[in-house]
Amino acid sequence: MTINFTARYIDNAKVLKSIQNGRYEDADLSIVELNNHDTRDLNALKRTTGLWDKKGAKYARAMYYEASSDIPLPSVDKEHYFAVTEQKDDFTHLEPEKVLGLMIFDETNYNSNELAMLEVEPSCAKKNGENRKYKQVGSALVNYIKKSYNDKNIIVFADVNAIDFYKKNGFENMYDNSDCQLYWKA
């Protein structure tokens, strides 16, 4: 099933794709930016999160609700909705089954920008001993914002299960007494 989608291609995403027996090979995916004011993009996001919900996703539904909200955050200058997809072209028709990562990134009017939410499709998430469909999908999104928004530090209030992920991607503790508040220094 395809859905009309007006996402804009942003960049290549370098990841690892499972080939067999726990082995992976380099793969190129696409990073796109969704327009949360476009009903087609919101519908695509809704359908994607519906698929992920069935597989145990924790944050995708909240990203959809955030995208569909009309309430502006006073500290946010611009809110970005990024996705990683297996699609290489024809971004007017997104296949929700091919979306592998979602992220909300906020450009703020403070001295740091914020990575507000990030989740990968559950078959790409790290699990004990299980082979993943793709590896480094979340890292590809993080690397993109570090490269593209490198004029300010980036902060994240990480889920306790994601702290190691962010530290592997160059984030450090913001405060000595808080493991979940992390930042990447521009």
Rosetta blueprint (number, residue, H / E / L):
1 M L
2 T L
3 I E
4 N E
5 F L
6 T L
7 A L
8 R E
9 Y E
10 I E
11 D E
12 N E
13 A E
14 K E
15 V E
16 L E
17 K E
18 S E
19 I E
20 Q E
21 N L
22 G L
23 R E
24 Y E
25 E E
26 D E
27 A E
28 D E
29 L E
30 S E
31 I E
32 V E
33 E E
34 L E
35 N L
36 N L
37 H L
38 D L
39 T H
40 R H
41 D H
42 L H
43 N H
44 A H
45 L H
46 K H
47 R H
48 T H
49 T H
50 G H
51 L H
52 W H
53 D H
54 K L
55 K L
56 G L
57 A L
58 K L
59 Y L
60 A H
61 R H
62 A H
63 M H
64 Y H
65 Y H
66 E H
67 A H
68 S H
69 S L
70 D L
71 I L
72 P L
73 L L
74 P L
75 S L
76 V E
77 D E
78 K E
79 E E
80 H E
81 Y E
82 F E
83 A E
84 V E
85 T E
86 E L
87 Q L
88 K L
89 D L
90 D L
91 F L
92 T L
93 H E
94 L E
95 E L
96 P H
97 E H
98 K H
99 V E
100 L E
101 G E
102 L E
103 M E
104 I E
105 F E
106 D E
107 E E
108 T E
109 N L
110 Y L
111 N L
112 S E
113 N E
114 E E
115 L E
116 A E
117 M E
118 L E
119 E E
120 V E
121 E L
122 P H
123 S H
124 C H
125 A L
126 K L
127 K L
128 N L
129 G L
130 E L
131 N L
132 R L
133 K L
134 Y E
135 K E
136 Q L
137 V H
138 G H
139 S H
140 A H
141 L H
142 V H
143 N H
144 Y H
145 I H
146 K H
147 K H
148 S H
149 Y L
150 N L
151 D L
152 K L
153 N E
154 I E
155 I E
156 V E
157 F E
158 A L
159 D L
160 V H
161 N H
162 A H
163 I H
164 D H
165 F H
166 Y H
167 K H
168 K H
169 N L
170 G L
171 F L
172 E E
173 N E
174 M E
175 Y E
176 D L
177 N L
178 S E
179 D E
180 C E
181 Q E
182 L E
183 Y E
184 W E
185 K L
186 A L
